[in-house]
Amino acid sequence: MEFSSRLTKIQEVFYDMDLTDSIIDNFTFENLTDFKIIIDYYNTEENEEQIVLLFKNCTVVDYSLDEDMYKLNNYKLNYSQFTITKVIVEEIDNQICVKVFTVSNENVFLKIICHDVIF
């Protein structure tokens, strides 16, 4: 599949899923280049399910926690408290860039640059 059509498909899936108000439960590396996020997904007020996003062949995974948020968690990391407020999917150097925002729509919580995303 051509890169631009793959990017468009991934953007459509992310925007159709609408992860707003879903909660990041966990994230880990599957190996040195594949990054996995487990999300408690709330598609309606009554329904909750866990979904797994696998980012394949990552070249960048940046994690940034605002200091104020860190203080709110008593200086402990507690992934389940991070509610997704916005997701942006774009192209950077013929790779897929996914930016996940929590709490503050100004600061990127996770920035992942990869070659593919598996839903």
Residue pairs with C-beta under 8 A, 6 or more apart in sequence:
1 9
3 91
3 94
4 91
6 96
6 116
7 89
7 91
7 96
10 89
10 96
10 116
10 117
11 89
13 117
13 119
14 87
14 89
14 98
15 89
17 41
17 43
17 51
17 119
18 43
19 39
19 41
19 84
19 87
19 100
20 84
20 85
20 86
21 42
21 83
21 84
22 39
22 40
22 41
22 42
22 83
22 84
23 39
23 40
23 42
23 80
23 81
23 82
23 83
23 84
24 37
24 38
24 39
24 79
24 80
24 82
24 84
24 100
24 102
25 38
25 39
25 40
25 50
25 79
25 80
26 37
26 38
26 79
27 35
27 36
27 37
27 38
27 79
27 110
28 35
28 36
29 35
29 36
29 61
30 36
30 54
33 56
33 57
33 58
34 54
34 55
34 56
34 57
34 58
35 54
35 55
35 58
35 61
35 112
35 114
36 52
36 53
36 54
36 55
37 52
37 53
37 55
37 100
37 110
38 50
38 51
38 52
39 50
39 51
39 52
39 53
39 84
40 48
40 49
40 50
40 80
41 48
41 49
41 50
41 51
42 48
43 49
51 119
53 117
53 118
53 119
54 117
54 118
55 61
55 98
55 112
55 114
55 116
55 117
56 114
56 115
56 116
56 117
56 118
57 114
57 115
57 116
58 112
58 113
58 114
58 115
59 95
59 113
59 114
60 111
60 112
60 113
61 110
61 111
61 112
61 113
62 108
62 110
62 111
62 112
63 109
63 110
64 107
64 108
64 109
64 110
64 111
65 77
65 109
66 103
66 104
66 107
69 102
69 103
70 77
73 81
82 102
82 103
82 109
83 102
83 103
84 100
84 101
84 102
85 101
85 102
85 103
85 104
85 105
86 100
86 101
86 105
87 98
87 99
87 100
87 101
88 98
88 99
88 101
89 96
89 97
89 98
89 99
90 97
90 99
91 97
92 113
95 113
95 114
95 115
96 113
96 114
96 115
96 116
96 117
97 111
97 112
97 113
98 110
98 111
98 112
98 114
98 117
99 108
99 110
99 111
99 112
100 108
100 109
100 110
100 111
100 112
101 107
101 108
101 109
102 109
103 109
